[in-house]
Amino acid sequence: MNTGSEINGDRPSLIYKASDSTLGEDVIVIPLTSAFLQKQSDKYDIFVPKDKANNLFQNSYARLRQIRSVSIKRVGKSIGTLADEKVIQIINEQAKKML
């Protein structure tokens, strides 16, 4: 159950860190949103354009301020891969600054 400004519902997310011995059965995910007119957008909302590799339905934002650890049981099927190296670099740089 989410509260406040947390993103609700099933949605695409980036698996930022896959399960390993330190995470147990959890993965670290970054939720995506297609809401472009957000009242609370900030420097941690990274633009992710839809393309053939990621199979997103529309251009989206990776919401880094909502990064979280979730059980692998909550992860559904893979819809695509983030292949845009520039976007990956921006996400990694912003995640390091944020964390």
DAWOTA-V971569 format. One record per residue. N is the residue number from 0. RES is the residue in three letters. PHI is phi as a letter, one per 20 degrees, with the letter a starting at -180 (* if undefined). Layout:
n->(N & N)
res->(RES & RES)
phi->(PHI & PHI)
This chain:
n->(0 & 1 & 2 & 3 & 4 & 5 & 6 & 7 & 8 & 9 & 10 & 11 & 12 & 13 & 14 & 15 & 16 & 17 & 18 & 19 & 20 & 21 & 22 & 23 & 24 & 25 & 26 & 27 & 28 & 29 & 30 & 31 & 32 & 33 & 34 & 35 & 36 & 37 & 38 & 39 & 40 & 41 & 42 & 43 & 44 & 45 & 46 & 47 & 48 & 49 & 50 & 51 & 52 & 53 & 54 & 55 & 56 & 57 & 58 & 59 & 60 & 61 & 62 & 63 & 64 & 65 & 66 & 67 & 68 & 69 & 70 & 71 & 72 & 73 & 74 & 75 & 76 & 77 & 78 & 79 & 80 & 81 & 82 & 83 & 84 & 85 & 86 & 87 & 88 & 89 & 90 & 91 & 92 & 93 & 94 & 95 & 96 & 97 & 98)
res->(MET & ASN & THR & GLY & SER & GLU & ILE & ASN & GLY & ASP & ARG & PRO & SER & LEU & ILE & TYR & LYS & ALA & SER & ASP & SER & THR & LEU & GLY & GLU & ASP & VAL & ILE & VAL & ILE & PRO & LEU & THR & SER & ALA & PHE & LEU & GLN & LYS & GLN & SER & ASP & LYS & TYR & ASP & ILE & PHE & VAL & PRO & LYS & ASP & LYS & ALA & ASN & ASN & LEU & PHE & GLN & ASN & SER & TYR & ALA & ARG & LEU & ARG & GLN & ILE & ARG & SER & VAL & SER & ILE & LYS & ARG & VAL & GLY & LYS & SER & ILE & GLY & THR & LEU & ALA & ASP & GLU & LYS & VAL & ILE & GLN & ILE & ILE & ASN & GLU & GLN & ALA & LYS & LYS & MET & LEU)
phi->(* & e & c & l & e & f & f & d & n & f & b & f & b & e & e & e & b & f & f & b & f & f & e & m & d & d & c & e & c & d & f & d & c & d & f & e & d & e & f & d & f & b & f & e & e & d & f & c & f & f & b & f & f & e & l & f & f & b & g & c & c & e & e & f & f & d & g & b & e & c & f & g & f & e & e & e & f & f & d & r & c & e & d & f & g & f & f & f & f & f & f & f & f & f & f & f & f & f & e)
